[in-house]
Amino acid sequence: MHKTTGNWKLGLGLTLVATLLWGALPVILKLLLGAMDAYTITWYRFLAAAMVLAAFQARRRSLPRLGRLDRSQWLLLAVAVFALTGNYVLFVVGLDFITPGAAQVVIQLSPMLLLLGGLALFGERFGHWQWVGFGILGAGLVLFFNHRLELLFGALGQYSTGVLLIVAAAVAWAAYALAQKQLLKAMPSENILLLIYVAGALLFLPAADPAALWRLDGRGIGLLVLAILNTLFAYGAFAEALEHWEASRVSAVLTVTPLLTLGFMALLSPVSDLLEAEPLNALSIIGALMVVGGSMLTALTGRRALTPGSVKAGLE
């Protein structure tokens, strides 16, 4: 049974790094989609990340030792591989239909699902104020999205299709995160990520167009490099954060990510025709503040640990 180190300050710092990088990612991908398709973008991200991590781990003589995995761990690894690769491509495809701000709001289902998984599967518990924070967070997301409710629940169109794809990406991400957390008792996070990146590069190769790289201009190459670096550092920081902090608290901090995306969009949309800033009304602003307040309350209050006897079949 994997246990966190208890170093919550390091866990919080790593989570904030992942939050900042994920906040910028939809903007980068939206700009890149003008020059490269979703499958090729995803393939290049996995390929480059696999090559860098493989070289790093080979140098340290810390490559994955698959012979140590039992049957259940192989199953968990398969879930992690297909879930994370699915998350990557579903998010990029969905982003082609809706704005980065809207996509980032919808993808907040993923940390909420991870949070619930931490409660149900890992034996984590919420105190009274954490439940209050969770309620504030959920209500804030609804208020923030108030001007899009008709599009979301009306007839199936381009916007609602994009939203459904992002919802599917959120479900896939939560499944990956839960499997990743459990796998940490068998191998370190960097080994798990390397295996996922290698498998993802192989899975997406048939659908990718590698020659698209040569058709990119300087800006396109720069965006692709940023997307690749984001792949390496964001998931690396997230995976390492799970070593030091409970899954429920990591997920709560990640909920501020859409606010960062909206901030990046507000700064960049006036200078780019490819970016459309998400329209905000008074209720949206109130909702944004509630999301921040609720997520912080959920992350920073409540019980720190569980007694061994109270753990069901989880990690803490």
Contacts in CASP RR format, 6 or more apart in sequence:
PFRMAT RR
TARGET T0000
AUTHOR 0000-0000-0000
METHOD contacts of the structure
MODEL  1
MHKTTGNWKLGLGLTLVATLLWGALPVILKLLLGAMDAYTITWYRFLAAA
MVLAAFQARRRSLPRLGRLDRSQWLLLAVAVFALTGNYVLFVVGLDFITP
GAAQVVIQLSPMLLLLGGLALFGERFGHWQWVGFGILGAGLVLFFNHRLE
LLFGALGQYSTGVLLIVAAAVAWAAYALAQKQLLKAMPSENILLLIYVAG
ALLFLPAADPAALWRLDGRGIGLLVLAILNTLFAYGAFAEALEHWEASRV
SAVLTVTPLLTLGFMALLSPVSDLLEAEPLNALSIIGALMVVGGSMLTAL
TGRRALTPGSVKAGLE
1 185 0 8 1.000
1 311 0 8 1.000
1 314 0 8 1.000
1 315 0 8 1.000
2 181 0 8 1.000
2 182 0 8 1.000
2 184 0 8 1.000
2 185 0 8 1.000
2 315 0 8 1.000
3 315 0 8 1.000
3 316 0 8 1.000
4 242 0 8 1.000
4 243 0 8 1.000
4 244 0 8 1.000
4 245 0 8 1.000
4 246 0 8 1.000
4 315 0 8 1.000
4 316 0 8 1.000
5 243 0 8 1.000
5 244 0 8 1.000
6 244 0 8 1.000
6 245 0 8 1.000
7 244 0 8 1.000
7 245 0 8 1.000
8 244 0 8 1.000
8 245 0 8 1.000
8 249 0 8 1.000
8 304 0 8 1.000
10 244 0 8 1.000
10 245 0 8 1.000
11 240 0 8 1.000
11 241 0 8 1.000
11 243 0 8 1.000
11 244 0 8 1.000
11 245 0 8 1.000
11 250 0 8 1.000
12 241 0 8 1.000
12 245 0 8 1.000
12 249 0 8 1.000
12 253 0 8 1.000
12 299 0 8 1.000
13 241 0 8 1.000
14 237 0 8 1.000
14 238 0 8 1.000
14 240 0 8 1.000
14 241 0 8 1.000
14 244 0 8 1.000
15 237 0 8 1.000
15 238 0 8 1.000
15 241 0 8 1.000
15 245 0 8 1.000
15 249 0 8 1.000
15 250 0 8 1.000
15 253 0 8 1.000
15 254 0 8 1.000
16 253 0 8 1.000
17 233 0 8 1.000
17 234 0 8 1.000
17 237 0 8 1.000
18 234 0 8 1.000
18 235 0 8 1.000
18 236 0 8 1.000
18 237 0 8 1.000
18 238 0 8 1.000
18 241 0 8 1.000
18 254 0 8 1.000
19 253 0 8 1.000
19 254 0 8 1.000
19 256 0 8 1.000
19 257 0 8 1.000
19 260 0 8 1.000
20 260 0 8 1.000
21 230 0 8 1.000
21 233 0 8 1.000
21 234 0 8 1.000
21 237 0 8 1.000
22 230 0 8 1.000
22 234 0 8 1.000
22 254 0 8 1.000
22 257 0 8 1.000
23 104 0 8 1.000
23 257 0 8 1.000
23 258 0 8 1.000
23 260 0 8 1.000
23 261 0 8 1.000
23 264 0 8 1.000
24 226 0 8 1.000
24 230 0 8 1.000
24 260 0 8 1.000
24 261 0 8 1.000
24 264 0 8 1.000
25 227 0 8 1.000
25 230 0 8 1.000
25 234 0 8 1.000
26 91 0 8 1.000
26 95 0 8 1.000
26 100 0 8 1.000
26 101 0 8 1.000
26 103 0 8 1.000
26 104 0 8 1.000
26 261 0 8 1.000
27 100 0 8 1.000
27 261 0 8 1.000
27 264 0 8 1.000
27 265 0 8 1.000
27 268 0 8 1.000
27 275 0 8 1.000
28 223 0 8 1.000
28 226 0 8 1.000
28 227 0 8 1.000
28 230 0 8 1.000
29 41 0 8 1.000
29 91 0 8 1.000
29 92 0 8 1.000
29 95 0 8 1.000
29 100 0 8 1.000
29 227 0 8 1.000
30 95 0 8 1.000
30 99 0 8 1.000
30 100 0 8 1.000
30 274 0 8 1.000
30 275 0 8 1.000
31 219 0 8 1.000
31 220 0 8 1.000
31 223 0 8 1.000
31 272 0 8 1.000
31 274 0 8 1.000
31 275 0 8 1.000
32 41 0 8 1.000
32 220 0 8 1.000
32 223 0 8 1.000
32 224 0 8 1.000
32 227 0 8 1.000
33 41 0 8 1.000
33 92 0 8 1.000
33 95 0 8 1.000
33 96 0 8 1.000
34 274 0 8 1.000
35 212 0 8 1.000
35 215 0 8 1.000
35 216 0 8 1.000
35 217 0 8 1.000
35 220 0 8 1.000
36 209 0 8 1.000
36 212 0 8 1.000
36 216 0 8 1.000
36 220 0 8 1.000
36 224 0 8 1.000
37 209 0 8 1.000
37 212 0 8 1.000
38 89 0 8 1.000
38 92 0 8 1.000
38 93 0 8 1.000
38 95 0 8 1.000
38 96 0 8 1.000
39 89 0 8 1.000
39 204 0 8 1.000
39 207 0 8 1.000
39 208 0 8 1.000
39 209 0 8 1.000
40 208 0 8 1.000
40 209 0 8 1.000
40 210 0 8 1.000
40 212 0 8 1.000
41 92 0 8 1.000
41 224 0 8 1.000
41 227 0 8 1.000
42 85 0 8 1.000
42 88 0 8 1.000
42 89 0 8 1.000
42 92 0 8 1.000
42 204 0 8 1.000
42 208 0 8 1.000
43 200 0 8 1.000
43 201 0 8 1.000
43 204 0 8 1.000
43 205 0 8 1.000
43 207 0 8 1.000
43 208 0 8 1.000
43 210 0 8 1.000
44 208 0 8 1.000
44 210 0 8 1.000
44 213 0 8 1.000
44 224 0 8 1.000
44 227 0 8 1.000
44 228 0 8 1.000
45 88 0 8 1.000
45 227 0 8 1.000
45 228 0 8 1.000
45 231 0 8 1.000
46 85 0 8 1.000
46 88 0 8 1.000
46 197 0 8 1.000
46 198 0 8 1.000
46 200 0 8 1.000
46 201 0 8 1.000
46 204 0 8 1.000
46 231 0 8 1.000
47 197 0 8 1.000
47 201 0 8 1.000
48 228 0 8 1.000
48 231 0 8 1.000
48 232 0 8 1.000
49 193 0 8 1.000
49 197 0 8 1.000
49 228 0 8 1.000
49 231 0 8 1.000
49 232 0 8 1.000
50 194 0 8 1.000
50 197 0 8 1.000
50 198 0 8 1.000
50 200 0 8 1.000
50 201 0 8 1.000
52 232 0 8 1.000
53 190 0 8 1.000
53 193 0 8 1.000
53 194 0 8 1.000
53 197 0 8 1.000
53 232 0 8 1.000
54 63 0 8 1.000
54 194 0 8 1.000
54 198 0 8 1.000
56 190 0 8 1.000
57 63 0 8 1.000
57 64 0 8 1.000
57 190 0 8 1.000
57 191 0 8 1.000
57 194 0 8 1.000
62 188 0 8 1.000
62 190 0 8 1.000
62 191 0 8 1.000
63 191 0 8 1.000
63 194 0 8 1.000
64 187 0 8 1.000
64 191 0 8 1.000
64 192 0 8 1.000
64 194 0 8 1.000
64 195 0 8 1.000
65 187 0 8 1.000
66 195 0 8 1.000
68 186 0 8 1.000
68 187 0 8 1.000
69 77 0 8 1.000
69 186 0 8 1.000
69 187 0 8 1.000
73 183 0 8 1.000
73 186 0 8 1.000
76 179 0 8 1.000
76 182 0 8 1.000
76 183 0 8 1.000
77 179 0 8 1.000
77 183 0 8 1.000
77 192 0 8 1.000
77 195 0 8 1.000
79 175 0 8 1.000
79 176 0 8 1.000
79 179 0 8 1.000
80 176 0 8 1.000
80 179 0 8 1.000
80 180 0 8 1.000
80 183 0 8 1.000
80 192 0 8 1.000
80 196 0 8 1.000
81 195 0 8 1.000
81 196 0 8 1.000
81 199 0 8 1.000
81 200 0 8 1.000
81 203 0 8 1.000
83 172 0 8 1.000
83 173 0 8 1.000
83 175 0 8 1.000
83 176 0 8 1.000
83 179 0 8 1.000
84 172 0 8 1.000
84 173 0 8 1.000
84 176 0 8 1.000
84 196 0 8 1.000
85 196 0 8 1.000
85 199 0 8 1.000
85 200 0 8 1.000
85 203 0 8 1.000
85 204 0 8 1.000
86 169 0 8 1.000
86 172 0 8 1.000
87 110 0 8 1.000
87 169 0 8 1.000
87 170 0 8 1.000
87 172 0 8 1.000
87 173 0 8 1.000
87 176 0 8 1.000
89 204 0 8 1.000
90 165 0 8 1.000
90 166 0 8 1.000
90 168 0 8 1.000
90 169 0 8 1.000
90 172 0 8 1.000
91 103 0 8 1.000
91 107 0 8 1.000
91 165 0 8 1.000
91 166 0 8 1.000
91 169 0 8 1.000
93 162 0 8 1.000
93 165 0 8 1.000
94 103 0 8 1.000
94 161 0 8 1.000
94 162 0 8 1.000
94 165 0 8 1.000
94 166 0 8 1.000
94 169 0 8 1.000
95 103 0 8 1.000
95 166 0 8 1.000
96 162 0 8 1.000
97 158 0 8 1.000
97 159 0 8 1.000
97 161 0 8 1.000
97 162 0 8 1.000
97 165 0 8 1.000
98 106 0 8 1.000
98 159 0 8 1.000
98 162 0 8 1.000
98 163 0 8 1.000
98 166 0 8 1.000
99 265 0 8 1.000
99 275 0 8 1.000
99 276 0 8 1.000
99 277 0 8 1.000
99 278 0 8 1.000
100 261 0 8 1.000
100 264 0 8 1.000
100 265 0 8 1.000
100 275 0 8 1.000
101 258 0 8 1.000
101 261 0 8 1.000
101 262 0 8 1.000
101 265 0 8 1.000
101 278 0 8 1.000
102 145 0 8 1.000
102 148 0 8 1.000
102 159 0 8 1.000
102 163 0 8 1.000
102 278 0 8 1.000
103 162 0 8 1.000
103 166 0 8 1.000
104 257 0 8 1.000
104 258 0 8 1.000
104 261 0 8 1.000
104 262 0 8 1.000
105 141 0 8 1.000
105 144 0 8 1.000
105 145 0 8 1.000
105 258 0 8 1.000
105 278 0 8 1.000
106 163 0 8 1.000
106 166 0 8 1.000
106 167 0 8 1.000
106 170 0 8 1.000
107 166 0 8 1.000
107 169 0 8 1.000
107 170 0 8 1.000
107 173 0 8 1.000
107 257 0 8 1.000
107 258 0 8 1.000
108 141 0 8 1.000
108 170 0 8 1.000
108 255 0 8 1.000
108 257 0 8 1.000
108 258 0 8 1.000
108 291 0 8 1.000
109 167 0 8 1.000
109 170 0 8 1.000
109 171 0 8 1.000
109 174 0 8 1.000
110 169 0 8 1.000
110 170 0 8 1.000
110 171 0 8 1.000
110 173 0 8 1.000
110 174 0 8 1.000
110 177 0 8 1.000
111 174 0 8 1.000
111 250 0 8 1.000
111 251 0 8 1.000
111 252 0 8 1.000
111 254 0 8 1.000
111 255 0 8 1.000
112 137 0 8 1.000
112 138 0 8 1.000
112 251 0 8 1.000
112 255 0 8 1.000
113 170 0 8 1.000
113 171 0 8 1.000
113 173 0 8 1.000
113 174 0 8 1.000
114 173 0 8 1.000
114 174 0 8 1.000
114 177 0 8 1.000
114 178 0 8 1.000
114 247 0 8 1.000
114 248 0 8 1.000
114 250 0 8 1.000
114 251 0 8 1.000
115 134 0 8 1.000
115 247 0 8 1.000
115 248 0 8 1.000
115 251 0 8 1.000
115 252 0 8 1.000
115 298 0 8 1.000
117 174 0 8 1.000
117 178 0 8 1.000
117 247 0 8 1.000
118 124 0 8 1.000
118 178 0 8 1.000
118 181 0 8 1.000
118 246 0 8 1.000
118 247 0 8 1.000
118 248 0 8 1.000
119 125 0 8 1.000
119 126 0 8 1.000
119 248 0 8 1.000
121 178 0 8 1.000
121 312 0 8 1.000
121 313 0 8 1.000
121 314 0 8 1.000
122 181 0 8 1.000
122 246 0 8 1.000
122 247 0 8 1.000
122 311 0 8 1.000
122 312 0 8 1.000
122 314 0 8 1.000
122 315 0 8 1.000
122 316 0 8 1.000
123 306 0 8 1.000
123 310 0 8 1.000
123 311 0 8 1.000
123 312 0 8 1.000
123 314 0 8 1.000
123 315 0 8 1.000
123 316 0 8 1.000
124 246 0 8 1.000
124 247 0 8 1.000
124 248 0 8 1.000
124 306 0 8 1.000
124 316 0 8 1.000
125 303 0 8 1.000
125 306 0 8 1.000
125 310 0 8 1.000
126 134 0 8 1.000
126 248 0 8 1.000
126 298 0 8 1.000
126 302 0 8 1.000
126 303 0 8 1.000
127 301 0 8 1.000
127 302 0 8 1.000
127 303 0 8 1.000
128 302 0 8 1.000
129 297 0 8 1.000
129 301 0 8 1.000
129 302 0 8 1.000
130 248 0 8 1.000
130 297 0 8 1.000
130 298 0 8 1.000
130 301 0 8 1.000
130 302 0 8 1.000
132 297 0 8 1.000
133 293 0 8 1.000
133 294 0 8 1.000
133 295 0 8 1.000
133 297 0 8 1.000
133 298 0 8 1.000
133 301 0 8 1.000
134 294 0 8 1.000
134 298 0 8 1.000
135 294 0 8 1.000
136 290 0 8 1.000
136 293 0 8 1.000
136 294 0 8 1.000
136 297 0 8 1.000
137 252 0 8 1.000
137 255 0 8 1.000
137 290 0 8 1.000
137 291 0 8 1.000
137 293 0 8 1.000
137 294 0 8 1.000
137 295 0 8 1.000
137 298 0 8 1.000
138 290 0 8 1.000
138 291 0 8 1.000
139 287 0 8 1.000
139 290 0 8 1.000
140 286 0 8 1.000
140 287 0 8 1.000
140 288 0 8 1.000
140 290 0 8 1.000
140 291 0 8 1.000
140 294 0 8 1.000
141 287 0 8 1.000
141 291 0 8 1.000
142 287 0 8 1.000
143 283 0 8 1.000
143 284 0 8 1.000
143 286 0 8 1.000
143 287 0 8 1.000
143 290 0 8 1.000
144 258 0 8 1.000
144 283 0 8 1.000
144 284 0 8 1.000
144 287 0 8 1.000
144 288 0 8 1.000
144 290 0 8 1.000
144 291 0 8 1.000
145 152 0 8 1.000
145 284 0 8 1.000
146 281 0 8 1.000
146 283 0 8 1.000
146 284 0 8 1.000
147 279 0 8 1.000
147 281 0 8 1.000
147 283 0 8 1.000
147 284 0 8 1.000
148 159 0 8 1.000
151 159 0 8 1.000
151 160 0 8 1.000
152 159 0 8 1.000
152 160 0 8 1.000
152 163 0 8 1.000
154 160 0 8 1.000
177 238 0 8 1.000
177 242 0 8 1.000
177 247 0 8 1.000
177 251 0 8 1.000
178 247 0 8 1.000
180 189 0 8 1.000
180 192 0 8 1.000
180 239 0 8 1.000
180 242 0 8 1.000
181 242 0 8 1.000
181 247 0 8 1.000
181 315 0 8 1.000
182 314 0 8 1.000
182 315 0 8 1.000
183 192 0 8 1.000
184 192 0 8 1.000
184 242 0 8 1.000
184 243 0 8 1.000
184 315 0 8 1.000
185 315 0 8 1.000
189 236 0 8 1.000
189 239 0 8 1.000
189 240 0 8 1.000
189 242 0 8 1.000
189 243 0 8 1.000
190 236 0 8 1.000
190 239 0 8 1.000
192 239 0 8 1.000
193 235 0 8 1.000
193 236 0 8 1.000
193 239 0 8 1.000
197 231 0 8 1.000
213 221 0 8 1.000
213 224 0 8 1.000
216 224 0 8 1.000
238 250 0 8 1.000
241 250 0 8 1.000
242 250 0 8 1.000
246 316 0 8 1.000
247 315 0 8 1.000
248 298 0 8 1.000
249 298 0 8 1.000
249 299 0 8 1.000
249 300 0 8 1.000
252 294 0 8 1.000
252 295 0 8 1.000
252 296 0 8 1.000
252 298 0 8 1.000
252 299 0 8 1.000
253 295 0 8 1.000
253 296 0 8 1.000
253 299 0 8 1.000
255 291 0 8 1.000
255 294 0 8 1.000
255 295 0 8 1.000
256 291 0 8 1.000
256 292 0 8 1.000
256 295 0 8 1.000
256 296 0 8 1.000
258 288 0 8 1.000
258 291 0 8 1.000
259 288 0 8 1.000
259 291 0 8 1.000
259 292 0 8 1.000
262 277 0 8 1.000
262 278 0 8 1.000
262 280 0 8 1.000
262 288 0 8 1.000
265 275 0 8 1.000
265 276 0 8 1.000
265 277 0 8 1.000
265 278 0 8 1.000
266 277 0 8 1.000
268 275 0 8 1.000
269 275 0 8 1.000
269 276 0 8 1.000
269 277 0 8 1.000
280 288 0 8 1.000
305 316 0 8 1.000
306 316 0 8 1.000
END
